[in-house]
Amino acid sequence: MNIIIIGPAHPLRGGLASYNERLARAFKDKGNTVSIYTFSLQYPGFLFPGTTQYSTEPAPTDINIHVRINSVNPFNWLQTGLDIKKQKPDLIVVRYWLPFMGPCLGTILRLVKKNKHTKIVCIADNIIPHEKRPGDTLFTKYFLKPIDAFITMSEKVLKDLSLFKNTKPAQYVPHPLYDNFGEIIEQQVAREKLALPQDYFIFLFFGFIRKYKGLDWLFEATHMLRQQTNKPFKVLIAGEYYEDKADYEQQIKDLKIESSLILRTDFIADSEVKYYLCAADAVVQPYKNATQSGVTPLAYHFDKPMIVTRVGALADMVPDGKVGLVCEPDPSSIAKTMKEMMESGTEKFIPGLKEEKVKYSWERMCEEIINQVKS
């Protein structure tokens, strides 16, 4: 098949770009011709809370990436849509994660559909966004119309899709493993690379820092845990602030937990990801709400047990007691579970992690996407 993926890719950075590039390789491995149409302008400045939208990593040499889409220029949408329409790809796989993208992507896809050949499958990361803005529902409705079928990576998003009275095929397929960040390396080597202490239990909070991810709860839990255990531990925060960091800094001072934290709050480049995961003893996801998380398949790939709150689809991918521990969404439960993880050790979770992660393959994702438009 001739397949086009529409969504972030290099030179853009972040989880969506990494996912799309890995998906392109998976389709190529199955003998398809694949290209990606990414954004020349993804977000206007007022919508992007980080330092930069662009990667410092070298461009992939094995993927055909077109840097074409301007999310705020309707003339660009028309040009891009007509260009793809003429190519008559057999399949378009489009990512949808933010209603702001609805007008842009919806217009491009409407034009493509006029060739009466191309099938369109949407991988819906979110249908209802974490942070709501005016126009969300209208933009999403506009986007949904030209789609032929949907893949969601959590049951919650599948349910959210039904709120829009969707009658088109839709299926839940778990987020595949992020296996494109390198192989597992020894913990001692990873800690030396990052200048981390060797003799502490290290909990890792990884990824962009946003309110719904519950970092403030983790700080409260850290304060509680200090009072509950004499075991040496550190909480490693690895990821860029996507909101004002002043409240977090004040909370750290108020709780007097500076000595228990290691703050690496810059963007973590792809080439550095493996060191952070391999240096940790366990990954903590103290989310207040969630659909799915790209951190979970990352932890699976590096055989790291997880602590997750019982929200959204997080607990669905983390069988309690087998690959990690599930806690209630509040600081005291998070602290209690962190203590349990430290005292019981992490080795007992490794067999479960190795067994469970075979479910999350890119081959399955490719097959399910194609099956959605063959039926």
Buried (B, 14 or more C-beta within 10 A) or exposed (E): BBBBBBBBBBBBBBBBBBBBBBBBBBBBEBEBEBBBBBBBBBBEEEEEBBEEBEBEBEEBEEBEBBBBBBBBBEEBBEBBBBBBBEEEBBBBBBBBBBBBBBBBBBBBBBBBBEBEEBBBBBBBBBBBBBEEEEEBBEBBBBBBEBBBBBBBBBBBBBEBBEEBEBEBBBBBBBBBBBBBBBEEBEBEEBBEBBEBEEEBBBBBBBBBBBBBBBBBBBBBBBBBBBEEBEEEBBBBBBBBBBBEBEEBBEBBEEBEBEEBBBBBBEBBEBEBBBBBBBBBBBBBBBBBBBBBBBBBBBBBBBBBBBBBBBBBBBBBBBBEEBBBBBBEBBBEBBBBBBBEBBEEEBEEBEEBBEEBBEEBBBEBBBBBBBBBBEE
